[in-house]
C-alpha cells in the first residue's frame, strides 16, 4: 500500500506523457512527474520517493526532500496567509496548510516556524500544526544520562534553546552548553544530561566525562600552537569568548585546561594560558 506523507520504495512501471508511473507490490500506482525522475531511472528499477497529494488530493511522488514526514516535526516557512490559515513551504512542490485552529500563535507571511505533520481526519489531507506540545509524548523518556539522541532546534528561551528530542520529547540546552550556532529547524546529535521529573530533558551537545576532554584538550593545544603559544582565555573568561575561540562550553574548557595543566603542558597566567615549551 502506498503511504501518504512517507517515503515509499516503488518500482518504475511505465513511461507516460506526464511522467513515470510507479507501482507497489500490490500493483497500486502513483505518478512521478518527469521533472522529478532521476536521469538514471529505468523501467523495472526501484526508487525511493516521498508521497504527497496535489490540489485535487491525488497522490503524487517526488524525489524532493520534505522537511518532515508524517508524525514528525520539521521547519516550515510561511508563504501566504488566507482565511483558512497559513500556507507554508516544506520542501515539496505543494505548500502545506497550517489551519488557524492549529496555530499556537497567529502566523505571519515570511515567518519560519516548527510544525508537526499529520493527516486531517475530515479532509484526509496532509496538514501541519504549530501546537507542538499537543503532539509530544507524555510518557517518561526511555533514556538514561549519557545516551546519544537526535535533536531538532525549536526556539530560544531566557534559559537557552528549546529542542525536540528523538521526535518525541521536549529538551533544553542551557546557554552555557551552547558551543555552536543553533538555528531553528537544524538537526544535531546530542546527549542526555538529565531526565527531569516533568519528563523533559536537559541536553548537552558534548558527551560528559573524560571521553570528551582529550579531543578538546588537543583542540586547545592546536589553537595555542596557531597563536604563538598564547591564548587569551582562562577559567574566568566569558562563555561566549570561549565558544568563539575554541568551540566548546566553558565547563568543557575548564576540564580540558585542568588536564593540560596537571600534565604540565600549559601554564595558567592571569587571563591567559600559555603553551609550555
C-alpha positions in Angstrom: 0.0 0.0 0.0 1.3 3.4 -1.0 1.5 5.6 2.2 0.8 9.3 2.2 3.3 11.6 3.9 6.0 8.9 4.0 8.9 7.6 1.9 7.9 4.7 -0.3 10.2 2.4 -2.3 8.4 1.7 -5.6 9.1 0.0 -8.9 9.2 2.1 -12.1 6.4 0.5 -14.2 5.7 2.6 -17.3 6.5 5.8 -19.0 3.7 8.3 -19.9 3.5 11.8 -21.1 3.2 13.4 -17.6 5.8 11.2 -16.1 6.7 7.7 -14.9 4.1 5.6 -13.0 5.5 3.8 -10.0 3.9 0.7 -8.5 4.0 -1.1 -5.2 3.9 -4.8 -4.7 0.1 -4.8 -4.8 0.0 -3.0 -8.2 -1.2 0.3 -6.8 0.3 3.1 -8.9 1.4 6.7 -8.4 2.7 9.3 -10.8 6.3 10.6 -10.6 6.3 13.7 -12.8 9.1 14.0 -15.3 10.8 16.8 -13.5 11.5 14.5 -10.5 12.5 11.5 -12.5 16.2 10.6 -11.9 18.2 10.6 -15.2 19.4 7.0 -14.4 16.0 5.6 -13.7 15.0 2.7 -15.9 11.7 0.7 -16.1 11.9 -2.1 -13.5 14.2 -0.1 -11.2 13.2 0.5 -7.6 13.2 4.2 -6.5 12.7 5.8 -3.1 10.1 8.6 -3.3 8.1 10.8 -0.9 4.3 10.7 -1.4 2.1 13.9 -1.0 -1.2 14.9 -2.6 -1.9 17.6 -5.2 -4.6 20.2 -5.2 -7.2 17.6 -6.3 -6.0 15.3 -3.5 -4.4 12.8 -5.9 -1.3 11.1 -4.7 2.0 12.3 -6.3 5.5 11.0 -5.9 8.6 13.3 -5.7 12.3 12.9 -5.2 12.4 16.3 -3.4 13.2 16.1 0.3 10.5 17.3 2.7 11.4 18.9 6.0 9.4 16.3 7.8 7.4 13.1 7.3 4.1 12.0 8.7 4.0 12.3 12.5 7.3 14.2 12.6 8.4 17.8 13.4 10.1 20.0 10.9 10.8 23.5 9.7 8.2 25.5 7.8 8.4 28.9 6.1 5.1 30.7 5.7 4.5 31.8 2.1 0.9 33.1 2.3 -1.9 33.9 4.7 -5.6 33.1 3.8 -8.9 32.9 5.6 -8.3 29.2 6.1 -4.9 29.6 7.7 -1.3 29.8 6.6 0.3 28.0 3.6 4.0 27.1 4.2 6.9 25.8 2.2 8.3 22.5 3.4 10.5 21.2 0.6 7.9 19.8 -1.9 6.0 21.5 -4.7 2.7 22.0 -2.9 2.6 24.3 0.2 1.3 22.8 3.4 -1.8 24.2 5.2 -1.5 25.3 8.8 -5.2 25.9 9.8 -6.0 28.8 12.1 -7.1 26.3 14.8 -3.7 24.6 14.6 -1.6 27.8 15.1 -0.1 28.3 18.5 0.3 31.9 17.7 -1.0 33.8 14.6 1.5 33.3 11.8 2.9 36.0 9.5 4.0 35.8 5.9 7.7 35.2 5.7 7.9 33.7 9.2 9.7 30.4 9.9 8.3 28.1 12.5 8.4 24.5 13.6 5.4 22.3 12.7 4.1 18.8 13.2 2.8 16.8 10.2 -0.5 14.9 10.4 -3.4 13.8 8.2 -6.6 15.8 8.9 -9.4 13.3 9.8 -12.0 15.3 7.9 -10.3 16.1 4.6 -7.7 13.3 4.5 -5.1 15.9 3.6 -1.6 16.4 4.9 -1.8 19.2 7.4 0.5 20.9 9.9 0.2 22.2 13.4 2.4 24.6 15.4 0.7 23.5 18.7 3.7 21.3 19.3 3.1 20.2 22.9 -0.1 18.5 21.8 2.0 16.0 19.9 4.8 15.4 22.4 4.9 12.2 24.3 3.6 12.3 27.9 5.4 9.1 28.8 8.7 9.1 30.7 11.5 9.0 28.1 13.2 5.6 27.9 16.6 7.3 28.1 19.5 7.5 30.6 22.1 10.1 31.3 24.8 10.0 28.6 22.6 8.4 25.9 23.1 9.8 22.4 19.9 11.4 20.9 18.7 13.2 17.8 17.6 16.7 18.4 15.9 19.4 16.3 16.2 23.1 17.4 12.9 24.7 18.1 13.1 28.2 19.8 15.3 30.3 22.0 14.3 31.0 25.6 15.6 33.0 28.5 17.5 29.9 29.7 18.9 28.6 26.4 17.5 26.8 23.4 14.5 24.5 23.4 14.9 21.4 21.3 12.8 18.4 20.3 14.4 15.1 21.3 14.0 11.9 19.2 10.9 13.4 17.6 9.0 12.9 20.9 10.2 14.9 23.9 11.0 18.5 24.9 14.6 19.2 25.9 16.6 22.2 26.9 20.2 23.2 26.0 21.3 25.8 28.5 23.2 28.9 27.3 26.5 27.7 29.0 26.4 24.5 27.0 25.9 26.0 23.6 29.1 25.6 21.6 27.9 26.2 18.1 25.2 28.2 16.3 21.8 26.5 16.8 19.4 27.6 14.0 15.7 26.9 14.2 15.0 23.6 12.4 18.6 22.4 12.4 19.2 18.8 13.4 22.1 17.6 15.6 23.4 14.7 17.6 23.4 15.4 21.3 23.5 13.7 24.7 21.1 13.4 27.7 22.4 15.3 30.7 19.4 14.9 32.9 15.9 13.3 32.8 13.7 15.7 34.8 10.8 14.8 37.0 8.4 16.5 34.5 9.7 14.0 31.8 11.5 16.8 30.0 15.2 16.5 29.3 18.3 18.6 29.8 20.5 18.1 26.8 24.2 18.7 26.0 25.9 19.0 22.7 29.0 17.3 24.1 29.3 14.0 26.0 30.1 14.4 29.7 33.1 12.9 31.2 36.7 12.1 30.2 35.8 10.9 26.7 35.2 14.5 25.6 38.2 16.0 27.4 41.0 14.6 25.4 39.9 15.7 21.9 39.0 19.1 23.3 42.4 19.3 25.1 44.0 18.6 21.7 41.9 21.4 20.2 43.2 23.8 22.8 46.8 22.7 22.1 46.3 23.2 18.3 44.8 26.7 18.9 47.7 27.6 21.1 50.3 26.5 18.5 48.4 28.5 15.9 48.6 31.6 18.1 52.3 31.6 19.1 51.7 29.6 22.2 49.3 32.1 23.9 45.6 32.1 24.2 43.7 35.0 25.9 41.3 32.7 27.7 41.1 31.4 31.3 38.7 29.7 33.6 37.3 33.1 34.3 36.6 34.0 30.7 33.1 34.7 29.4 31.4 31.6 28.0 30.8 33.3 24.6 34.5 34.2 24.3 35.4 30.5 24.9 32.9 29.3 22.3 34.1 31.8 19.7 37.7 30.9 20.1 37.8 27.1 20.8 34.2 26.0 20.0 33.4 24.4 23.4 31.4 25.1 26.5 33.1 26.8 29.5 32.6 23.6 31.5 34.4 21.5 29.0 37.1 24.2 28.6 37.8 24.2 32.3 38.1 20.4 32.4 40.4 20.4 29.4 42.8 23.1 30.6 42.8 21.5 34.0 44.0 18.2 32.5 46.7 20.1 30.4 47.9 22.0 33.5 48.2 18.8 35.5 50.2 17.3 32.6 52.4 20.4 32.7 51.7 21.1 29.0 50.3 24.6 29.7 50.6 27.3 32.3 47.8 29.5 33.5 48.8 33.1 33.9 46.1 35.6 34.9 43.7 35.9 32.0 45.6 33.7 29.5 47.1 30.3 29.1 50.5 29.6 27.6 52.0 26.6 26.0 54.9 25.0 27.8 58.0 24.8 25.6 
